[in-house]
Amino acid sequence: AVVSTQSTGREETCPTHTSKLMEFFCFTCRLPICTACALGQHKDCIYEELGMAITALKQKFDNLKPAFNKKQYNLKNSCSSLEASQKNVEGEFEHSKAGLGDTIDKIMRTLRQKEASMNHNIEDHRKEGQGELRVHQSLLEERISNIESGMEFVDTVFEFWSPLEVLSMENDILERLTELAGEGEAQSEEVKPKPFELPPDTEGNVVEAIGGMFNSAVAKEPQVAEEGESVEETKTD
């Protein structure tokens, strides 16, 4: 049971023996006691004079103070290290963010250069196709002109030549007209320029180039030393 105490000023009297001051502390029962209690019901307990017990307890606390102070010092140092690490993380974040922006700019420049190169190739192909069509068009116009000339010649023959002259030139006239009719027959099919085709795996090449730039940017990022590892050790590794 918990023993209550009666206090007169700063001195405490025993609740059992009210005329006695509690001058001892029973470590067995963890209670303050008076002389009568010590000689009576607490005679087999371990007790000590109250002032000495308080002094001993205070000495225990004093002995623990260096450990507390050291622990407090270490905790403060840890807090300072965490604050410094947080600043480093913020700095690295800003640096990485800026590096990412530079990498994206390089990627966009590469894509624009690739686009300009492909547009140039398409334009060259267009000019080549148009040139090929103009050549075929010129050949067709020449054939049309020849046929028209042949037809005009036939009309002239029958209009101005005598029957004898016509009959005498029959074989030559027919041979020439037959030649004009069949001239360029192989080229009479519709001419279609070869369609422009992108280089094989263009997308893959672009993606690979972008990946190379990204890896290069990551490789340039500063290395962060692990906790307890010096900067010199990191550079040596």
Backbone torsions as a table, in degrees:
resi	resn	phi	psi	omega
1	ALA	NA	148.6	178.9
2	VAL	-79.4	128.5	-179.5
3	VAL	-93.0	120.5	177.8
4	SER	-79.5	160.2	-178.8
5	THR	-123.9	151.9	173.7
6	GLN	-107.6	128.1	-173.7
7	SER	-109.4	132.2	172.0
8	THR	-119.3	100.6	-173.9
9	GLY	69.3	-127.5	-179.7
10	ARG	-94.6	-9.3	179.0
11	GLU	-95.9	142.5	-178.2
12	GLU	-110.5	132.8	-180.0
13	THR	-97.8	155.2	-178.7
14	CYS	-74.4	131.5	178.2
15	PRO	-67.1	-22.5	179.4
16	THR	-87.0	-47.1	179.2
17	HIS	-112.3	86.9	-169.7
18	THR	-64.1	-17.4	178.9
19	SER	-89.0	-2.7	-176.5
20	LYS	-107.8	141.1	173.6
21	LEU	-85.3	147.7	176.5
22	MET	-81.7	106.1	-174.0
23	GLU	-108.1	-5.1	-176.6
24	PHE	-129.1	165.0	174.3
25	PHE	-128.1	122.7	-179.6
26	CYS	-86.1	112.1	179.8
27	PHE	-75.1	-24.1	179.4
28	THR	-70.4	-45.4	-177.9
29	CYS	-97.8	-6.6	179.9
30	ARG	59.4	45.9	-178.4
31	LEU	-138.0	148.9	169.7
32	PRO	-76.9	143.7	-177.3
33	ILE	-138.8	164.5	176.2
34	CYS	-101.4	-176.7	-179.2
35	THR	-65.7	-38.3	179.8
36	ALA	-65.5	-40.1	177.7
37	CYS	-64.1	-40.1	-178.6
38	ALA	-63.7	-35.8	-179.5
39	LEU	-85.5	-15.3	-177.5
40	GLY	-102.9	-107.3	-171.7
41	GLN	-69.0	-13.5	-179.4
42	HIS	-110.2	18.9	-174.8
43	LYS	-66.0	-26.0	179.2
44	ASP	-94.5	2.8	-179.1
45	CYS	-89.2	168.7	174.1
46	ILE	-97.2	118.6	-178.9
47	TYR	-140.0	167.4	-177.8
48	GLU	-150.5	154.0	179.7
49	GLU	-56.3	137.3	-169.8
50	LEU	-59.2	-43.4	-179.2
51	GLY	-63.5	-41.3	179.8
52	MET	-67.6	-37.8	179.2
53	ALA	-64.3	-42.2	178.6
54	ILE	-64.3	-41.7	179.5
55	THR	-62.5	-42.3	179.3
56	ALA	-64.9	-41.4	179.0
57	LEU	-63.7	-42.8	178.6
58	LYS	-62.0	-38.3	179.0
59	GLN	-64.1	-36.3	176.5
60	LYS	-62.4	-43.8	178.5
61	PHE	-63.6	-41.6	179.6
62	ASP	-63.6	-36.6	179.3
63	ASN	-66.9	-28.1	179.9
64	LEU	-82.5	-16.5	-176.1
65	LYS	-58.5	-43.7	178.9
66	PRO	-58.7	-39.6	178.9
67	ALA	-66.0	-40.7	177.4
68	PHE	-63.0	-44.9	-179.6
69	ASN	-62.0	-40.9	178.8
70	LYS	-65.0	-42.3	178.7
71	LYS	-63.1	-42.6	178.9
72	GLN	-62.8	-41.6	178.8
73	TYR	-62.3	-45.1	-179.9
74	ASN	-64.4	-39.2	179.1
75	LEU	-65.6	-40.0	177.3
76	LYS	-64.1	-40.6	176.7
77	ASN	-62.7	-39.5	178.2
78	SER	-63.6	-40.6	177.6
79	CYS	-62.3	-42.2	178.8
80	SER	-63.8	-40.2	178.4
81	SER	-64.7	-39.5	178.5
82	LEU	-64.8	-40.1	178.2
83	GLU	-63.6	-42.4	178.3
84	ALA	-64.5	-40.6	178.7
85	SER	-64.3	-38.1	178.5
86	GLN	-63.1	-42.1	177.1
87	LYS	-63.3	-39.6	178.5
88	ASN	-63.4	-41.4	179.0
89	VAL	-62.2	-42.9	179.1
90	GLU	-62.7	-42.9	178.9
91	GLY	-63.7	-42.7	179.2
92	GLU	-65.5	-35.9	178.1
93	PHE	-62.1	-47.2	179.7
94	GLU	-63.3	-40.6	179.4
95	HIS	-64.4	-44.2	179.3
96	SER	-65.3	-37.9	179.0
97	LYS	-62.6	-44.2	178.2
98	ALA	-65.4	-40.5	178.5
99	GLY	-63.7	-37.9	177.6
100	LEU	-63.7	-40.8	177.5
101	GLY	-61.4	-42.2	178.4
102	ASP	-63.9	-41.4	180.0
103	THR	-63.5	-42.5	178.9
104	ILE	-63.4	-39.6	177.5
105	ASP	-61.2	-42.9	178.8
106	LYS	-63.4	-41.6	179.5
107	ILE	-62.0	-44.0	-179.4
108	MET	-65.9	-38.7	177.1
109	ARG	-64.0	-40.5	178.7
110	THR	-63.6	-42.8	179.2
111	LEU	-64.1	-40.4	179.3
112	ARG	-66.3	-39.3	176.7
113	GLN	-64.0	-41.6	178.5
114	LYS	-64.2	-40.7	179.1
115	GLU	-63.2	-43.9	-180.0
116	ALA	-63.1	-40.6	179.2
117	SER	-63.8	-43.1	-179.3
118	MET	-69.0	-37.9	175.9
119	ASN	-62.4	-38.1	178.0
120	HIS	-64.1	-43.0	178.4
121	ASN	-64.0	-40.0	178.6
122	ILE	-63.8	-41.2	179.6
123	GLU	-64.5	-40.4	177.0
124	ASP	-62.5	-41.7	179.5
125	HIS	-64.4	-40.1	178.7
126	ARG	-61.5	-45.0	-179.9
127	LYS	-64.2	-40.5	179.2
128	GLU	-63.2	-43.9	178.6
129	GLY	-63.8	-42.0	178.4
130	GLN	-64.2	-38.4	177.8
131	GLY	-63.8	-41.3	178.9
132	GLU	-63.9	-41.6	178.5
133	LEU	-64.7	-38.2	179.4
134	ARG	-64.6	-37.3	178.1
135	VAL	-63.0	-46.6	179.4
136	HIS	-65.7	-37.7	177.9
137	GLN	-62.4	-41.3	178.7
138	SER	-62.9	-41.2	178.4
139	LEU	-64.3	-41.6	179.1
140	LEU	-65.1	-42.0	178.7
141	GLU	-62.5	-36.8	178.2
142	GLU	-65.8	-41.4	178.4
143	ARG	-63.2	-43.6	179.2
144	ILE	-60.1	-43.4	179.7
145	SER	-62.2	-40.9	-179.9
146	ASN	-65.1	-43.0	-180.0
147	ILE	-64.3	-42.7	178.4
148	GLU	-61.5	-40.1	178.0
149	SER	-64.2	-40.6	179.3
150	GLY	-63.5	-42.8	179.3
151	MET	-65.0	-38.4	177.7
152	GLU	-64.7	-38.7	179.1
153	PHE	-62.6	-42.0	179.1
154	VAL	-62.7	-45.9	179.0
155	ASP	-60.1	-39.4	179.7
156	THR	-65.6	-41.2	-179.2
157	VAL	-59.0	-49.9	-177.1
158	PHE	-72.0	-21.9	-178.2
159	GLU	-86.1	-39.0	-171.6
160	PHE	-113.4	-20.0	-179.3
161	TRP	-85.2	154.2	175.2
162	SER	-79.2	156.4	179.2
163	PRO	-53.8	-37.5	-178.9
164	LEU	-65.2	-41.2	179.7
165	GLU	-67.1	-37.4	179.5
166	VAL	-65.4	-47.2	-178.4
167	LEU	-64.9	-35.6	-178.4
168	SER	-69.8	-25.9	-179.2
169	MET	-103.2	11.2	-174.0
170	GLU	-55.3	-49.3	-176.5
171	ASN	-62.3	-42.5	-179.4
172	ASP	-65.3	-41.6	-179.2
173	ILE	-65.2	-47.2	179.9
174	LEU	-62.5	-39.4	179.6
175	GLU	-63.5	-42.0	-179.6
176	ARG	-68.3	-42.5	179.3
177	LEU	-64.8	-39.1	177.3
178	THR	-63.7	-40.1	178.9
179	GLU	-63.7	-42.7	179.1
180	LEU	-66.4	-37.9	-179.1
181	ALA	-66.1	-34.7	-178.4
182	GLY	-96.6	-2.7	-175.8
183	GLU	-66.3	126.9	177.0
184	GLY	71.5	21.7	-177.8
185	GLU	-63.3	-32.0	-180.0
186	ALA	-66.2	-26.0	-178.8
187	GLN	-95.4	7.2	-175.5
188	SER	-76.9	-12.4	178.5
189	GLU	-68.7	156.3	-178.4
190	GLU	-63.5	131.4	-178.7
191	VAL	-95.1	124.3	178.7
192	LYS	-123.4	122.1	178.1
193	PRO	-62.8	151.6	178.7
194	LYS	-66.7	127.4	-178.6
195	PRO	-65.4	149.8	179.5
196	PHE	-76.7	134.6	179.2
197	GLU	-123.3	136.6	176.9
198	LEU	-66.8	151.7	175.3
199	PRO	-57.1	147.5	-178.6
200	PRO	-59.1	138.5	177.1
201	ASP	56.0	41.9	178.4
202	THR	-60.6	-45.3	-179.0
203	GLU	-61.0	-43.6	179.8
204	GLY	-61.9	-40.1	179.4
205	ASN	-65.5	-41.1	179.3
206	VAL	-64.6	-45.7	179.3
207	VAL	-61.5	-41.2	178.9
208	GLU	-63.1	-41.1	178.7
209	ALA	-64.7	-40.9	178.2
210	ILE	-64.2	-43.3	177.6
211	GLY	-60.6	-38.9	177.5
212	GLY	-62.4	-43.1	178.7
213	MET	-64.8	-40.3	-179.9
214	PHE	-64.9	-45.2	178.7
215	ASN	-62.2	-37.6	178.4
216	SER	-64.5	-39.8	179.3
217	ALA	-67.1	-40.4	179.7
218	VAL	-65.6	-38.0	-179.0
219	ALA	-63.9	-26.3	-179.0
220	LYS	-84.3	-6.2	179.9
221	GLU	-66.0	139.6	179.4
222	PRO	-66.1	139.6	180.0
223	GLN	-81.2	137.4	179.9
224	VAL	-100.2	124.9	-179.1
225	ALA	-71.5	140.4	177.1
226	GLU	-68.4	162.6	-179.8
227	GLU	-60.7	129.1	-178.2
228	GLY	86.8	-0.9	-179.6
229	GLU	-107.8	128.9	-177.6
230	SER	-76.2	159.8	178.5
231	VAL	-64.5	-36.5	-179.4
232	GLU	-64.0	-40.1	179.1
233	GLU	-64.3	-38.4	179.2
234	THR	-63.4	-44.3	-179.7
235	LYS	-65.1	-37.0	-179.6
236	THR	-64.9	-42.4	177.3
237	ASP	-60.8	NA	NA
